[in-house]
Amino acid sequence: MSKRKSPRMPVEELVSASWSNGGTHSAVGQTRDLSTSGVFFYADFEPVQGSTIELVLTFPPEITRGESKCVLCRGTVTRTEPNAQDKIGIAVEIDSYEVLAES
């Protein structure tokens, strides 16, 4: 039985991440999949499990059930794992998110 709150969809989007543990950090990565309750993405950094993290990314119409929306997600790093391309996979449980104003 799956522990996920909502189904993940395979979506490749750029994601901007910022977090603090031992200082303030930021990086850009690429999503593998996402839902309204979680995101898995690859990046060149490894935040500590349990870290609070902010992500800015675009939710596609499959998630919003309407138009694509740029969102700011706040969440918690639940897992990290290396992959074959020298990137780190980061799983984030989303605690809250807000749609950002279009510019």
C-alpha positions in Angstrom: 0.0 0.0 0.0 1.3 3.4 -1.0 2.1 6.0 1.7 1.6 8.9 -0.7 -1.2 11.4 0.0 -1.8 12.1 -3.7 -0.6 10.4 -6.9 2.7 11.6 -8.4 2.9 12.5 -12.0 6.1 12.3 -14.1 6.9 15.9 -14.8 10.3 17.4 -15.8 10.4 21.1 -14.8 13.1 23.4 -13.6 13.0 24.0 -9.8 14.7 26.6 -7.7 15.4 25.5 -4.2 16.5 27.3 -1.0 17.1 25.9 2.5 19.0 26.6 5.6 21.0 24.2 7.7 24.4 25.5 8.7 23.8 28.6 6.5 21.5 29.7 3.7 21.8 27.7 0.5 20.2 27.8 -2.9 20.4 25.7 -6.1 18.6 24.9 -9.3 17.4 21.4 -10.2 15.1 19.3 -12.3 11.9 17.5 -11.1 11.3 13.9 -11.8 7.8 13.8 -10.5 5.4 15.9 -8.5 2.0 16.1 -6.9 0.1 18.6 -4.7 1.7 16.9 -1.7 5.2 16.2 -2.8 8.1 16.7 -5.2 11.1 14.5 -6.2 13.9 16.4 -8.0 17.5 16.1 -8.9 20.2 18.7 -8.1 23.9 19.1 -7.3 23.4 19.5 -3.5 22.3 17.3 -0.6 20.2 19.0 2.1 20.0 17.3 5.4 16.9 15.0 5.8 14.4 16.9 7.9 15.5 20.3 6.5 12.9 22.9 5.8 13.1 23.8 2.1 11.4 26.3 -0.3 10.9 25.4 -4.0 9.8 27.6 -6.8 8.5 25.6 -9.8 5.7 25.4 -12.4 2.7 23.1 -11.7 1.5 21.8 -15.0 -2.3 21.6 -16.0 -2.3 17.9 -15.0 -1.8 19.0 -11.4 -3.7 22.3 -11.3 -6.6 21.0 -13.5 -6.5 24.3 -15.4 -3.6 26.4 -16.5 0.1 26.0 -15.6 0.9 27.9 -12.4 4.2 29.1 -10.9 4.1 28.1 -7.2 6.2 28.6 -4.1 6.2 25.4 -2.1 7.4 25.1 1.5 8.2 21.6 2.7 10.4 19.2 4.5 13.2 17.0 3.0 12.1 13.4 3.6 14.8 11.5 1.7 17.9 11.9 -0.4 19.6 9.4 -2.7 22.4 9.5 -5.2 21.8 8.7 -8.9 24.0 7.6 -11.8 24.5 11.1 -13.3 26.3 12.4 -10.2 23.2 14.2 -9.0 21.3 13.9 -5.7 17.6 12.9 -5.7 15.7 14.9 -3.2 12.2 13.9 -1.9 10.2 16.8 -0.4 6.8 16.6 1.4 5.0 19.8 0.7 3.6 21.5 3.8 2.1 24.5 2.0 2.2 26.3 -1.3 1.1 29.5 -2.8 0.5 30.5 -6.4 2.9 33.3 -7.4 1.6 36.4 -9.3 2.4 36.3 -13.0 4.9 38.9 -14.1 
